[in-house]
Amino acid sequence: MSRGSARCSCRFAEIIAICMLFLGAASHASAQQQQPAVPAADAGQPSASAESAASISGCVESIPKGSVRPNIDDVFPANGTSGWAATLSITVRHGKGERVLPAGLDLASAVEAKKYLRKAGFVIPDQDGGAGARLWSEPDNPQTTEAITHLDLPLITLPESPGRHVMELPPLPVAVARANGEVATVCTHAHSIVVEDPIASTPSAEPKPNPPPRPQRETWTALKKAVLWGSIGILAGAILAYLAYRWRKRPKPAAPPPPPRPPWEIALEKLSEVREAGLLDRERYTEYFDRVSDTVRSYLGARFGFDGLESTTDEILAALRTHAAGFVRTQSRQSSPDGLDHAPFDANAPAIALYEIRDFLSDCDLVKFANLTPTPEQCALALTTGEHIVHGTTPSAAQVASAVSSAASETSPTTDTPTAAPREHEREPEADDATKYGPPADGGEGKP
């Protein structure tokens, strides 16, 4: 064998050795790739590595020791539009009493996941807008030992350049709080989505002008409260004004009439008017006498309960004998040894005698019916006699006070035992003035 053939055989052996080395490495690598990966934890079995944490594209799973890994299913659309939201639907099957996302939809705390999402071209929208995440649970099934919670998370696709892109959604962490306060974190699967431009199917697409302005949605809290409380105040004021109007327009009881004046005051006032009228100076004696007579007659009727102006002298004297006991003496005159008529003296007898009233009325009848013209002296005497009759039949102040109190006690109803008003045919006749201003207990009608 020559030297050249020996070199060729050595170089060929080296090539074969190198090829065998590459083949061995490739077979070892393929064997490692074909070896199945050990799952982190199966549903319903405790985690083998409870205290260890595995990182999947930035998402770190953490299962407390002795707990069961929640089973998670997630669905993401295969196609989407650039700038629009694509919803990741997550279904978590966990034990009863456990709670998914214990902090609620607080996605602001997922800083690491948002970093990986931003790097992959996805953005979590503002949760206060119209594309907020939704979290709800299905009703518990008493026949199973697990609970089901759903989470819909919208994600906005924002590729770096226009055109069609195949974007990869990295796994996202989902926290599940146990009843004892421990928190288990599981990760979703990675998903691919084909993102198209909004104008991908529009031929000869050209830029569009800015849309017209639209009104902003503003909530004027202060104005709303002012209008609300102002309306309530106006309504309450109107109700109070109406109630006050109705209260002022309510039917009011009629005011009680003024108490009637005593007849003796009226009689003395009229007699004083006759004296001051100047009839004697103008020689109108008959009118003077008639006015005095009418005043006394009217007084006697009002004082003792009969119509004095329409009654004759005899009727007035009969009425006085019946009703004026205690105020008028009814003893007749008796003759004395000196030939003069004197009434018997009685210290307890009233101040006026019946014969004085009779003589006064007889003189008045002569002037009125016999057309006799009285003299000025007779007129003055008639006025004095009329005043004497009024004063003689006027009750004392004690009798007036007693009569007023008794009348008030009879008319005022008792508050303890109210009684019904008597019927019309059961009403008692009103007491006349002789009873109202009656004589004292020891007074009485004298013997004729």
Protein Blocks (a to p, Z undefined) as FASTA:
>chain_A
ZZklmmmmmmmmmmmmmmmmmmmmmmmmmmmmmpccddfbdghiacfblmbccdeehiac
dddehiacddddddddfbdcehiacdddddddddehiaehklojafklmmmlmmmmmmno
pacddfklmmbccdddddddfkbcbdcdddddddddddfbecjddddddddddddddfko
pacdddddddddddddfklmpghiacdddddddddddddfklmmmmmmmmmmmmmmmmmm
mmmmmmmmpccddddddddddfklmmmmmmmmmmmnommmnopaklmmmmmmmmmmmmmm
mmnopafklpcfklmmmmmmmmmgojaccbdcdddfkopacddddfkbcfbdfklmmmmm
mmmmmmmmnopacdfklmmmmmmmmmmmmmmmpccfklmmmmmmmmmmmmpccfklccdd
ddfklpccdddfklmmgccfkbccddZZ
